[in-house]
Amino acid sequence: MDITSILYTVSVWIIPALLAITLHEAAHGYAALRLGDDTAYRQGRVTLNPFKHIDPVGTVLIPGMLLLLKAPFLFGYAKPVPVHFGRLNNPRRDMVWVALAGPAMNFLLAFLFALGFHLLHFVPDDTVTWFAQNFRNGILLNVILGVFNLLPLPPLDGGRVAVGLLPDSLAIPLARLERFGFLILIGAIFFVPMISRQLGAEIDPITWLMTGPISFVVNLIANLAGLT
């Protein structure tokens, strides 16, 4: 891949990625602020400034390497927005709303990117492909990020939703998994598929869990946006 191809690839991913990550984290902080916890606001995290949310390794290095290597998957993360759940008006209930705010923002962004296809008639002909690829990547990135974060494993948003909704007998053991959650994800995303292939099998639990929901949400958003 020459430098021109690399720069073009970066140019059609960077805007969707920054919007997806920035607004996801800002939505968490804004929801927490509205529900009683101003921790993120006081730390400057309720902002559309992407540099407040970017993690150099998780947001730039890892996804960039996966893109350049043409990996069959994308993985990355931003700096988590600090939320003190004990300061929320109703901690158990409001934790669910704060957690859902991030994925909800991603699905809204995906819908807005889908609507963007209707604007292609108004852009210069030599930029149509570039805009279309940005819109397509915006849909995919936001849907993938939204669905991934709804997996019911702390510290993902879906894990916090599950902890807030499940009875204590199930919520407490699930919450205790949070310290191991990142390691579990890394194992499921990278090591389980790699080891299984070495053993002559194809075991990819994250892909199995996400493929159906991602296809469903993408098709739903496309239909709502009036795309064929």
Protein Blocks (a to p, Z undefined) as FASTA:
>chain_A
ZZklmmmmmmmmmmmmmmmmmmmmmmmmmmmmmnopaklmmnopaccbfklmpcfklmmm
mmmmmmmnopabdcdddddddddfklpmblmlmmmmmmmmmmmmmmmmmmmmmmmmmmmm
mpcfklmmmmmmmmmmmmmmmmmmmmmmmpccdfbfklmmmmmmmcfklmmmmmmmmmmm
mmmmmmmmmmmmmmmmmnopacdfklmmmmmmmmmmmmmmmmmnopZZ
